[in-house]
Amino acid sequence: MSRAFFIVVCLTVAVNTGMGLIVPILPTFLQEYGFSTAGLSLPFLSLIIGRMLSKSFAASIIHRLRNKFTLVISFTLYGVIFAVYPLLESATAFIALRFFEGIVEGISIICLTDMAILLSKKNRGKLMGIFGSSFGIGFILGPLIGGISYHFGGTDAIFYAGAVLGIIAAFASLTLPDNDNVSAKNANGWIRATIENAQFLPEYGPSIMRRAVFFSFMIVLPLYATQHLGVDAVYVATFFTASAIISTILMPFTGALADRVAPEKILRISLVAMAVLIASFGLTENVYVFGSMFLAESLCFAFMLPAGMKIFADAVDDHPSRTVIISAYGGLTEAITLVLAVLLPFVYTINASLTWLLIGLICGIVAIPFVFEKNKAVQTATIA
């Protein structure tokens, strides 16, 4: 692994750590601003909308500034945003700043993904496994740092920790090499770019699934664990922590496996297994059975993501609109997340088990191209 790729991984950890900093105190913090229980989703939705909107011009900004200076500016703004949070005095201002934070995060994630693809020409499966594990590391460090900061310095300390993290990341970005291999800017918006490059949707499907599963679990798992499994809300975080630890430890190795074994085969098995396991979550109210299935799903996820990222990176590596494609599909992912934010709570009120079935169905749909690919290969061999 090159020094530049290591820095990209560290910067990705920084972004995800920043996302998780305020998780431990978010509900209480928002209620202090006057948010009702029903309104607690508004700041989160504003973040998603900001990230989705950023995909319309992220490729153009990266084209103009190049990856290195886009990251320097993004992380500097990230630090400033966290420093401003303690100064806010109204709920409206908080929602507005969360929206701006979403824009900055959206641009930086596209930029980091673009660089990860550029810097992973050799041993791509292994490197994508390491890159994928950075999301799990950030999810572990974010709430941990946030909790420690809150314990010793209160709410303001959490935001100041985020500000320091942003500034450190900005300086780290300065050490990255200059890169001119950036695709042409996009002037048509991410929706049109997604339609124009729809042929890459199967390859990007596993990356969409990563976000969809994680986000869906954040909504449904706390409700199901407390209402059906009899688990105290304090211990719900152990499910997420265990999953993050599994993926963080295993992905560099499962990624290396994708360099030796056809990644399509890994996706065929892991995605189908994930679909079956997730759809089955709602069939039990025994916490130990559920926990075993959840850990098994986390194991399948650790095999799925590096293989999926490798396939997509191989597909767009030398494409003249690579950055535009990454940005466009990032916008699609945010749009799907926004739909799930509205749909899942509604479905859960109808039937909790139906919610798990819906998430499993989404995973099964992503698996379809890879299952059919196997059948196509078998038919071709039979004809020959």
C-alpha positions in Angstrom: 0.0 0.0 0.0 1.4 3.4 -1.0 1.7 6.3 1.3 -0.9 8.2 -0.7 -3.4 5.4 -0.5 -2.8 5.2 3.3 -3.5 8.9 3.6 -6.8 8.5 1.6 -7.8 5.7 3.9 -7.0 7.9 7.0 -9.0 10.8 5.5 -12.0 8.5 4.9 -11.8 7.4 8.5 -11.8 11.1 9.5 -15.0 11.8 7.5 -16.8 8.8 9.0 -15.5 9.7 12.4 -17.0 13.2 12.1 -20.3 11.7 11.1 -20.5 9.6 14.2 -19.2 12.2 16.7 -22.6 13.5 17.8 -24.4 10.2 17.6 -24.3 9.5 21.4 -25.9 12.9 22.3 -27.9 13.7 19.2 -31.5 13.1 20.5 -30.9 15.0 23.7 -29.0 17.7 22.0 -31.8 18.3 19.4 -34.5 18.3 22.0 -32.7 21.1 23.8 -33.2 23.1 20.5 -36.9 22.5 20.8 -37.2 19.5 18.3 -40.1 17.3 19.0 -39.7 13.5 18.8 -41.3 13.5 15.4 -39.0 16.3 14.3 -35.7 14.6 15.3 -35.4 13.3 11.7 -35.3 16.8 10.1 -31.6 17.5 10.8 -30.7 14.1 9.4 -32.8 14.6 6.3 -31.2 18.0 5.8 -27.8 16.3 5.9 -28.9 13.7 3.3 -30.4 16.4 1.0 -27.2 18.4 1.2 -25.1 15.3 0.3 -27.5 14.5 -2.6 -27.4 18.1 -3.9 -23.6 18.1 -3.8 -23.5 15.3 -6.4 -24.8 17.8 -9.0 -21.6 19.8 -8.9 -19.0 17.7 -7.1 -17.5 16.5 -10.4 -17.2 20.1 -11.7 -15.5 21.2 -8.5 -13.0 18.3 -8.5 -12.4 19.0 -12.2 -11.5 22.6 -11.5 -9.5 22.2 -8.2 -8.2 18.6 -8.7 -8.5 16.0 -6.0 -5.8 17.3 -3.6 -7.0 20.9 -3.2 -10.7 19.8 -3.2 -9.9 17.8 -0.1 -7.9 20.6 1.5 -10.7 23.0 1.1 -13.4 20.5 2.1 -11.7 19.4 5.3 -11.0 23.1 6.2 -14.7 23.9 5.8 -15.5 20.7 7.7 -13.5 22.0 10.7 -15.1 25.4 10.5 -18.6 23.9 10.4 -18.0 22.0 13.7 -16.5 25.1 15.3 -19.6 27.0 14.4 -22.1 24.5 15.8 -21.7 25.6 19.5 -22.6 29.2 18.4 -26.0 28.3 17.0 -29.0 29.5 18.9 -32.0 28.2 16.9 -33.2 24.9 15.4 -33.5 26.5 11.9 -29.8 27.5 12.0 -28.9 23.9 13.1 -30.8 22.4 10.1 -29.2 24.9 7.7 -25.7 24.1 9.0 -26.4 20.3 8.8 -27.4 20.9 5.1 -24.1 22.7 4.4 -22.2 19.9 6.3 -23.9 17.4 3.9 -22.7 19.3 0.9 -19.1 19.3 2.2 -19.2 15.6 3.2 -20.7 14.7 -0.2 -17.9 16.3 -2.2 -15.1 14.9 0.0 -16.5 11.3 -0.2 -16.7 11.5 -4.0 -13.2 12.9 -4.1 -11.8 10.2 -1.8 -13.5 7.4 -3.7 -12.1 8.8 -7.0 -8.6 8.8 -5.5 -9.0 5.3 -4.1 -9.8 4.0 -7.5 -6.8 5.9 -9.1 -4.4 4.6 -6.5 -5.4 1.0 -6.5 -4.2 -0.3 -9.9 -2.4 -3.2 -8.3 -3.9 -5.6 -5.7 -7.2 -3.7 -6.1 -9.3 -6.2 -4.1 -7.0 -6.0 -1.1 -6.8 -2.2 -1.2 -10.5 -1.8 -1.7 -11.0 -4.1 1.3 -8.8 -1.7 3.3 -10.6 1.3 1.9 -14.0 -0.3 2.8 -12.8 -1.0 6.3 -12.2 2.7 6.9 -16.0 3.2 7.1 -16.2 0.7 9.9 -13.2 2.2 11.7 -14.8 5.7 11.5 -18.1 4.3 12.9 -16.3 2.9 15.9 -14.1 5.9 16.6 -16.8 8.6 16.0 -19.2 7.6 18.9 -16.2 6.7 21.1 -14.5 10.1 20.7 -17.8 11.8 20.9 -18.7 10.0 24.2 -15.3 10.7 25.8 -15.4 14.4 24.7 -18.9 14.8 26.1 -17.9 13.1 29.4 -15.0 15.5 30.0 -16.1 18.7 28.3 -19.8 18.6 27.6 -21.6 19.1 24.3 -19.3 21.9 23.0 -16.3 19.6 23.4 -17.7 17.2 20.9 -17.9 19.9 18.3 -14.5 21.2 19.0 -13.1 17.7 18.6 -14.7 17.6 15.2 -13.2 21.0 14.4 -9.7 19.8 15.3 -10.3 16.6 13.3 -11.2 18.6 10.2 -8.1 20.8 10.5 -5.8 17.9 10.9 -7.3 16.2 7.9 -6.9 19.4 5.9 -3.1 19.4 6.6 -2.9 15.7 5.8 -4.6 16.4 2.5 -1.7 18.8 1.6 0.7 15.8 1.6 -1.2 14.0 -1.2 0.4 14.0 -4.6 -1.1 16.4 -7.3 -3.2 14.5 -9.7 -4.4 15.6 -13.2 -6.2 12.4 -14.0 -9.6 13.8 -13.3 -12.5 13.2 -15.7 -14.3 16.0 -17.4 -16.7 18.2 -15.5 -20.4 17.5 -15.5 -22.9 20.2 -16.4 -26.0 18.1 -16.6 -26.6 17.1 -13.0 -26.3 13.7 -11.4 -29.7 12.4 -12.5 -29.0 12.8 -16.1 -25.4 11.4 -15.6 -26.9 8.3 -13.9 -29.2 7.7 -16.8 -26.5 8.2 -19.4 -24.2 5.8 -17.5 -26.8 3.3 -16.5 -24.7 0.4 -17.7 -22.6 0.6 -14.6 -25.6 0.2 -12.2 -25.0 -3.6 -11.6 -21.4 -3.0 -10.7 -22.3 -0.2 -8.3 -25.2 -2.1 -6.8 -23.1 -3.6 -3.9 -21.9 -0.1 -2.9 -25.6 1.1 -2.9 -26.3 -2.0 -0.8 -23.6 -1.0 1.7 -25.3 2.3 2.4 -28.9 1.0 2.2 -28.2 -1.8 4.7 -26.3 0.4 7.2 -28.9 3.1 7.1 -31.8 0.7 7.3 -30.3 -1.0 10.3 -29.9 2.3 12.0 -33.6 3.0 11.7 -35.1 -0.5 12.2 -32.7 -2.3 14.5 -33.1 -0.1 17.6 -36.9 -0.4 17.3 -36.9 -4.1 16.8 -34.3 -4.8 19.5 -36.2 -2.9 22.2 -39.7 -3.8 21.2 -39.4 -7.4 20.0 -36.1 -8.8 21.4 -36.4 -7.2 24.8 -32.9 -5.6 24.6 -32.3 -2.4 26.5 -31.6 0.6 24.3 -28.2 1.1 25.9 -27.0 -2.3 24.5 -28.3 -1.8 20.9 -25.0 -0.2 20.0 -23.3 -3.5 20.6 -24.9 -4.9 17.5 -23.4 -2.1 15.4 -20.0 -2.2 17.1 -19.7 -5.9 16.6 -20.6 -5.6 13.0 -18.1 -2.8 12.5 -15.3 -4.8 14.2 -16.0 -7.8 12.0 -15.9 -5.8 8.8 -12.8 -3.8 9.8 -10.8 -6.9 10.7 -11.9 -9.1 7.8 -12.1 -6.8 4.8 -8.4 -6.5 4.0 -8.3 -10.3 3.8 -11.6 -10.8 2.0 -10.5 -8.0 -0.4 -7.3 -10.0 -1.1 -9.5 -13.0 -1.8 -11.2 -11.0 -4.5 -7.9 -10.6 -6.2 -7.6 -14.4 -6.4 -11.2 -15.6 -6.8 -13.6 -14.1 -9.3 -15.3 -11.3 -7.5 -18.6 -12.0 -9.3 -18.7 -15.4 -7.6 -18.1 -13.9 -4.2 -20.9 -11.4 -4.8 -23.2 -14.1 -6.0 -22.9 -16.1 -2.8 -22.6 -13.2 -0.3 -25.5 -11.1 -1.6 -27.9 -14.0 -1.8 -26.9 -15.1 1.7 -27.3 -11.5 3.0 -30.8 -11.3 1.4 -31.9 -14.5 3.0 -30.5 -13.7 6.4 -31.9 -10.1 6.6 -35.3 -11.3 5.4 -35.3 -13.9 8.2 -34.5 -11.4 11.0 -38.2 -10.8 11.6 -38.9 -14.5 12.0 -37.4 -14.6 15.5 -37.9 -12.7 18.8 -35.1 -14.7 20.5 -32.2 -12.3 21.0 -29.5 -15.0 20.7 -30.9 -16.4 17.5 -31.2 -12.9 16.1 -27.7 -12.0 17.3 -26.3 -15.1 15.5 -28.0 -14.3 12.3 -26.9 -10.7 12.5 -23.2 -11.7 13.0 -23.5 -14.1 10.1 -24.9 -11.3 7.9 -22.0 -9.1 9.0 -19.6 -11.8 7.9 -21.3 -12.0 4.5 -21.1 -8.2 4.2 -17.3 -8.3 4.9 -17.0 -10.6 1.8 -19.4 -8.6 -0.3 -18.2 -5.0 -0.1 -14.5 -5.4 -1.2 -15.5 -7.6 -4.2 -18.2 -5.1 -5.2 -15.9 -2.1 -4.9 -13.3 -3.9 -7.0 -15.7 -4.7 -9.8 -16.9 -1.1 -10.0 -13.4 0.3 -9.8 -12.3 -2.0 -12.6 -15.3 -1.0 -14.7 -14.8 2.8 -14.5 -11.0 3.0 -13.9 -10.1 4.3 -17.4 -13.5 5.8 -18.3 -13.2 9.4 -19.5 -16.2 10.3 -17.2 -15.0 8.4 -14.1 -15.5 11.2 -11.6 -18.9 12.1 -13.1 -20.0 8.5 -12.8 -18.9 8.2 -9.2 -20.6 11.4 -8.3 -23.8 10.4 -10.2 -24.1 7.1 -8.5 -23.4 8.8 -5.2 -26.4 11.0 -5.8 -28.5 7.9 -6.6 -27.4 6.3 -3.3 -28.4 9.4 -1.4 -31.8 9.5 -3.1 -32.4 5.9 -2.2 -31.4 6.7 1.4 -33.9 9.5 1.4 -36.7 7.2 0.2 -35.8 4.6 2.9 -35.9 7.3 5.6 -39.6 7.8 4.8 -40.6 4.3 3.8 -39.1 2.1 6.5 -40.8 3.8 9.5 -44.1 3.6 7.7 -43.7 -0.1 6.8 -42.5 -0.8 10.4 -45.8 0.6 11.8 -47.7 -1.9 9.6 -45.5 -5.0 10.4 -42.0 -5.2 11.8 -41.2 -8.4 10.1 -42.3 -7.0 6.8 -39.6 -4.3 7.2 -36.9 -6.9 7.4 -38.4 -8.6 4.4 -38.3 -5.4 2.4 -34.6 -4.8 3.2 -33.8 -8.4 2.3 -35.7 -8.0 -1.0 -33.5 -4.9 -1.9 -30.4 -7.0 -1.3 -31.8 -9.8 -3.5 -32.5 -7.4 -6.3 -28.8 -6.2 -6.2 -27.8 -9.9 -6.4 -29.8 -10.6 -9.6 -27.2 -9.5 -12.2 -24.6 -11.7 -10.6 -26.9 -14.8 -10.4 -27.9 -14.3 -14.0 -24.3 -13.9 -15.0 -23.6 -17.4 -13.6 -26.5 -18.8 -15.6 -25.3 -17.1 -18.8 -21.9 -18.6 -18.3 -23.4 -22.0 -17.8 -25.5 -21.6 -21.0 -22.5 -20.5 -23.0 -20.4 -23.4 -21.8 -23.3 -25.8 -22.8 -23.6 -24.4 -26.2 -19.8 -24.6 -26.8 
